[in-house]
Amino acid sequence: MHTSDEIYHRVLWDPRFDPERFVMGIAERGAPPKRVLLGDFVPGGEIPWHRVVFFEADGQVVWDRAFGIDRLDETLLGQVRPIPAPTPGDVLAVPPTNRSALAWLPPAELWPPIQHIRREHDRQIHRWPPHVNVLFGFVPEAEFAQALPLVAAALAETPPFTARLAGIHSFGHRQDATVWLDPAAAGHEPWARLRESLELRFPLCGSRSRGYTPHLSLGRTPDPHHLARKAEALLAPMTARVDELVVLSRHGDEPMRIRARVLLGSGAIRRPEHPPSPGQPSTTTPPEQ
C-alpha cells in the first residue's frame, strides 16, 4: 500500500491527475476527519503525514489508511480530461502585440505586501497591476470582438482552481535579473492546462519554444539574492482562487487597463463599466497601478 505522502506527490506531479479534483482527509482529535483541498495542503507544515487518513477524487475514496484502500491506479477518477482541439473556425491566428495581455490578477487583499516590494524594485509598477500573464503578447485590441468568444470557450473548459503563491525565484538576464513570486507552488498542471487551451485558439500568441512558467514579477535588480531575501521576509505563503482572467490593453503611454473579465468554468464575459483611474480602488476592479 502506498503511503500518504506518495499519493500526495503522485497526484501533484503526475500529469495524468488534476489536483483540483482531490480532497484529503485530516484526522482531528475527538472529531470527524477534516476535509482539505489537496492544493491547500502544505507538506512539511503543521500537519504530519500520519494524520492524512484518506484521499478522495471526484467525491469517491481512492486511498484510505484505515480500510487499506489504494486504488489510485485502478480508476479514472481524478485524471485530467483531454482538451478537445478547436475547429479551424475557433482559431484566431493574429500576430500578437505587447500592448495587450490575458492575465490573472490576485485579489486586492493580497496586493499590499506585493506592491510594497514593487514600489521600490519594479519600474513597471505604474503600467501593470500585480499579475500573472497567461498570454503575453495577446492579440491587438482591434481584434477583441473576435477574441473574447474564443477566450470564453477556452475558459469554459477549465474549472477554477486554487493557487498557492509561495517561493521566490528569478530569471537571469545579461546584467540583472527579474525576481518573481511563484503562483504555482500548489502545482503547475492547472496553469499549464489553462495556457494550453488558450494557445490552441491563439497559435501566434505566447512563447511555446521557451515553455511557460507562471510567475508574478516583483522587480528587476542586479542583486537578485538581496531582493529574494527581502521578498521572502515580507511575503508569507498566500492562497487565492483563480476563477477569472482579465483582458488587458493600453493606449499610448497609459497603464494596462481591464477591458473584460472572463470566468473560468463558465466562460461568462463581464465588462467593467467605469474603469478606475490608476491606483484608485474599486468595488468591482482591484486597484490598478
Disulfide bonds with the S-S distance in Angstrom:
none
